Amino acid sequence: MLLKEAQSKVDDWINKVGIRYFSELTNTALLMEEVGELARIMARKYGEQTAKPTDNAENMADEMADVLFVLICLANQTGVDLTTAFENNLEKKNQRDAERHKNNPKLTNPSNPD
């Protein structure tokens, strides 16, 4: 699915099932909530925290999809074409970081993290 298609599907769902978009401020708060839920899973799966018994049913992919859904809602509400925005962002990174990471000893020499 392309980003444009995803934006259209979310818009269709909102208008048919969700009745209307939450306000931009509410959706921003919801985005932070969803990122927090994903962060909790990441901290317990890859970090030093141990999972609680209730965390075992958590689904990282589903939490990532929740983040994407709310981000798409915000893009739709604010008139952002995510395809164009993402393409522009990649081009910016290509120009800005063309040599940056190649010259980073922390990346090229993992045994020397400092």
Order of alpha helices (4+ residues) and beta strands (2+ residues): alpha-alpha-alpha-alpha-alpha
